[in-house]
Amino acid sequence: MKKEDLIELLATYGQQEIIEYCKGLKPHEEDLFFKNLEGLDLKVVFELHKQFSLQDCAVPPGQTIKPASIVPTPRINEEKEQEKKAKAAGKILLRDGKVAVLIVAGGQGSRLGFDGPKGIYPISPIKNKPLFQLFAEQVKALSGRYGTDIPLLIMTSDENHDDTIRFFEIHDHFGLGQETLHFFKQDMLPAITPGGKLALQTNTSLFTNPNGHGGSLKGLYDSGILDMLTETGITELFYCQVDNPLVKIADPVFLGYHTIAGADVSTKVVRRKSIEEKVGVYVSGRNGDAIIEYSDLSPEYMSALDDRGNILYWAGNTAIHLFSLPFVKRINDHGFALPYHCAKKRADITDRTGKLQNLDIWKFETFVFDAIPLAARTCCMEIERDEEFAPVKNKEGVDSPKTARSAMIALSKDWLRKAGVTVGSEVTIEISPFFALDEHELVQKMKDKKLAIETDTYFGE
Ligand code: UTP
């Protein structure tokens, strides 16, 4: 958009203050200010401000929810047979080169308080491998296993894009080829004051925030990556967050259930630890399946119990999904279809004189799970938390690097014990995906060795 058009748009939406502010800037600063506005969807923000001035920021809780139908972790023989069938179907998709992997890593990671992109955080118990390295190695190992180059897509944001690219360059892209690894930036959106005024981050830029993990489904489309994947025959996208080092990337069982169900969107869920656990809940709502944020679900629902006294709405969101690419295209073809949420926060805003002020601000974001109710068909699968879900959110306490590392060690030990290996209780273990991608592979390699491990051990490539 040209400068004159931007000024007209600002005037239309009552942003006289910011127009006057620009007039006071030096010419090169003014140019920079308008350059920084390019690519920002100002209109969307003004319209959202209008919308959220009339309604509360929270999405009203669905009043007619019931527990969703979910594929259970297999306990009885029939379920084990279903799982085998699903795994076989998933393996075919992988061998046929139908699957790409997306890691969303554009978030601000403010709770972890790490200086740099969260994906660079060193997490593995012995080698201190960063999160990004764990994912890249899994993708490489999977590609080797299935004889195909599985594309790895990483979504960044303005705030961490350059650092992320540099990190991968320094590490030679962990051996992934240029045709395999793709980065794209999610959109930023200006935040707005409760009175509907744009705010400044610096004297030449607006206060903005990444447009939420839902922005990944828009970014894939806008960047042309979606078309590129489709042209190479890829039909399914495995989606996960950068903060879960236990994730089983492109799990064939999950892929199999997804494809057998003909699903547009599939989701892995874990049993909620307690009524208090702050996790979104997978339910069946008025318009089909949906994930509702814990803060949007009434205490009655959050604490409801079944006949046996177990949590009724037990399915906690892990943010592990599969999306069919035609579906991702469909929700973009006529304008991005995901709804925006509004978060009312306090933030450090630069005032017109250049001073920082801690003020109320409204931020707008989309959530990737809001794609679920838009799907014609969905699938949801239960997984064991200990095996696949250990998010790194906080510096300390729950969901911290410490809990994630403990979970990684416990899982490695569990695999070894299943292979008949004795492992000391204080010993730290790390297993590279190049050594074994899963329990089955590890058991095959170790079962006859009759090992007893008494010192910290890394099973490398
Ligand atoms: P979280 O909601 O946990 O946010 O993101 P965060 O930014 O990582 O951490 P806090 O809340 O500031 O402490 C879950 C996942 O979604 C990605 C994050 O990178 C993480 O993988 N995400 C989140 C994005 O890619 N973009 C966003 O705009 C928001």
Boltz pocket constraint, residues with backbone or C-beta under 6 A from the ligand:
constraints:
  - pocket:
      binder: B
      contacts: [[A, 104], [A, 105], [A, 106], [A, 107], [A, 108], [A, 109], [A, 110], [A, 111], [A, 112], [A, 118], [A, 155], [A, 186], [A, 210], [A, 211], [A, 212], [A, 213], [A, 215], [A, 240], [A, 241], [A, 242], [A, 243], [A, 393]]
      max_distance: 6.0
